[in-house]
Amino acid sequence: MKKFGFSLLIVLLASAAYAQSPWIQPAHNLYAQISFNVIPEYDLIYLRDGAERLLERNYSDITVQGWLEYGFSPNTTLILSIPYKILKAGDITPGPNSLPVTQSGSLTAPGNIEFGIRQSLLTRHILLSAQIFLKFKTSHYDKSTGLRSGYDAAGIAPIISIGYGREKFYGFLYSGTGFRSNNYSSSIRGGFEGGYQIFSQIWIAGFLDMTRSLRDGSYTSSVNNFSTAFYINDQEYVAWGLKAIMNLSQNKYGLVATFAGAFSGNNVAKSPSINLGFFYKYHPH
């Protein structure tokens, strides 16, 4: 059972970039991950009710994200997320966008840095955790290209997560809300993740993630920012994904590879994303 708990920790912390796991870091342990998420060049975004919008240029979106978890106590984990965005506005798309309002170019800047606390509420056969994330207004905006590296707002996002695991299987469900300043709309979020150990060092997992805007905000993007759709108001999606986690060295290092797509959305890229992460775990004893 001890071996199972140790192996399960690898998987769930490797997926921590999604911030919904109910599992807690052991006291004084540290988990660190750096990941590279790529949305390849695209020129379409989802709109509500199955519609889509052709953008005036081709865009690409790369995120380099640092993720840290620290076991502050046996029941409390502290979390820090630091995203860095590499955005590019490329060639003009064919069709009606012959006179674009933006210029081609790029933006490399921080996204919205987040700090979170995850608190264990139940640790028996079923795990139950509550967490809250504070999101800081640390993003940048380039008017000439319309590129934005994060939301033009601070925010707060509480989440409840419940999970269960056996020797070669784990699964968890989560639900939460999100609130942002600057008149952005509030949102609700939910989903699940489940994984299975196919070899001694390899896990395969699948997940479903949904974010729904409550459409209660009055924030209005500038014309240039609206034309690119980077972090504009009322963004939402129903996404699915597959994930592989591989332990490389004595349960200290590993790799995480993720492919994600969307069934539907609003004001988000109509393009899949690919993520590769490298993680390290520090145990003081």
Buried (B, 14 or more C-beta within 10 A) or exposed (E): EEEBEEBBBBBBBBBBBBBBBBBBBBBBBBBBBBBBBBBBBBBBBBBEEEEEBEBBBBBBBBBBBBBBBBBBBEBBBBBBBBBBBBBBBBEBBEEEBEEBEBEBBEBBBBBBBBBBBBBBEEBEEEBBBBBBBEBBBBBBBBEEBBBBBBBBBBBEBBBBBBBBBEEEBBBBBBBBBBBBBBEBBBBBBBBBBBBBBEEEBBBBBBBBBBBBBBEEBEBEBBEBBBBBBBBBBBBBBBBBBEBBBBBEEEBEEBBBBBEBEBEBBBBBBBBBBEBEBBBEBEEEE
